[in-house]
Amino acid sequence: MTTPAPVAARPASPRAPAADGGEALLREALSKASREVIEKIAWEVVPQLAETIIREELERLIKDRETQH
C-alpha cells in the first residue's frame, strides 16, 4: 500500500482572525478611512483658505503702497 504524499499546509489567509480579535485589522481600516477623509477635507478647504489669505495679503500690500505715495 502506498502512503499518500503529505499535503502542504495552506498559508494563513490575510483576513484570518488575529490573536487580538481582529483589532489590528480594524485599526488599519480605520486609519486608512481617516486618512482618506482628512485628505478629502484638506483638498476642499486648503485651496479656498490659501486664496483668501493671498487676497487679503495683496489688499494689505496695495493699501500700504498707496499710503506711502
Secondary structure by P-SEA (a helix, b strand, c coil): cccccccccccccccccccccaaaaaaaaaaaaaaaaaaaaaaacaaaaaaaaaaaaaaaaaaaaaaac
